[in-house]
Every structure is written in structure tokens, then in C-alpha cells.
Amino acid sequence: MVVMSMESFEKLHFDSDVYCKLLEAEREAELTDVRYSSKDVLKAIREAVGGE
């Protein structure tokens, strides 16, 4: 059993999620030649949140 604060647990959970997503992105990058420029990524983010 481990006892920790909710803040510590949430940070640990967040860090774990980020790590898993980075691993998934690395695997996908190994399997495909598709790449996106920072301009394309920022444009997609703006569109997703209802921006320009």
C-alpha cells in the first residue's frame, strides 16, 4: 500500500499518460514516413479549439 497526496497522485498519473503518448508517437514515427511541420500542427490546434 502506498499513501500519497492527491496532488502527487495526479502528477504521477499525468506523467505516466504523457510518457505513454510519447512512446506511442515514437512507434508511429518508426512505422510511417508522415511528418508534420510546426506550422501545420499549430494550425490544426487552432482549428480544434475554434480559433482562426
N, C-alpha and C positions, 0 to 999 in steps of 0.2 A: 504494500500500500504506500502511496506517495501523497503527501499533503503539500499543497502549494496554493498560492493566492489565485484568484480568478484572472488577474492581470497576467501573471506568469503563465497560466494555462493557455490563455488566449494568444499570447505571444508565441508560445511553443507550437500551438496549433497553426497559427498564421505562417510561421517559419516553415513548418512541415508542408503546408499547402504550396507555398512558393517553391520550395525545393522540388516537390513532385511535378509541378508545372514546368519548371526549368528542365528536369530530366525528360519529360515528355517532348518538350520543344527540341532538345538535343537529338532525341531519337528520330523525330520527324525530319530534322535537318539532315540527318545521315541518309534518310530514305528518299529524299526528294531534292530536286535542284531549284525549287521555287524559293525565291528570295524577295524581300520587300524593302524598299528604301524607307528611310525615316520619314520622308515627306508623305509617302503612301500610308504609312502606319498612322501618322498624326491626322491625316485627312479622314481615315476610317474611324478613328477615335472621335473626332469632332462630329462626324455624321451619326455615330452611335449614341452620342449624348445630346443630339439635337442642335448642334452648333451649325457653323457655316456649311 
